[in-house]
Amino acid sequence: MIIIDVKEKESIDKALRRYKRKSQQIGVIKELRRRKHFTKPSVERRAEVLKAAYKIKKFGV
């Protein structure tokens, strides 16, 4: 959990801006989106292999 200390006479907007910046720096939203749907490791590996095969076929890399 992210904790932001609101200083005296600090506006809510500034505190909110600091909260958003801090959450973006530590990647909270990205991690939540990644964890939203679980994919089995075998499925992830298969997608990775198919992507590599596509790149080889398309670009000859």
N, C-alpha and C positions, 0 to 999 in steps of 0.2 A: 504494500500500500504506500502511496506517495503522501508525504506529509509536507505541507507548506506552512511555514510560520508567517502569519500576517503581522506586519509591523504596525506600530501605532501611526495613525493618520495616513495609512496606505489605502488607496482606493481598492475596491473589489475588482475593478478592471485590471489593475496591475497585478494583483494576486492571482487572478484567473490566467492572465498572460504567462506568469511565471509557472503556474501549474501545467499549462498546456505545453510550454517549452520543455519542462522537466520530463513530462510523460513522453514527449516525442524523443527526447534524448535517450531514455532508457528503453524505448521500444515497446511500451505497454500495449498500444493499439495494434501494432503489427503482430505481437505475440497472441493477443486475443483472437485476431482474425485467423491466425495459423491454427490455433487450437479449436476453432469453432467446429471444424469437421475432421474427424479422425480418419486417416487413411493408413491402411496396413503397410508395413515396410515392403512387403512383396509387391504391392500395387505401385508404391512410389518408385521402386527399382525398375519395374516394368515400364513405367512412363519415362523414366530416365533413359532406358535403353532404346525405346521407340523414338524419343527425341533425338538421340545421337544417330540412329539409323537414318532418320529424316534429314538431318544435317549433312550426313555423308552423301546421301542420294541427291539432295538438292544442290549442295555447294561443292561437293567433292573434297571435303576437308578431311 
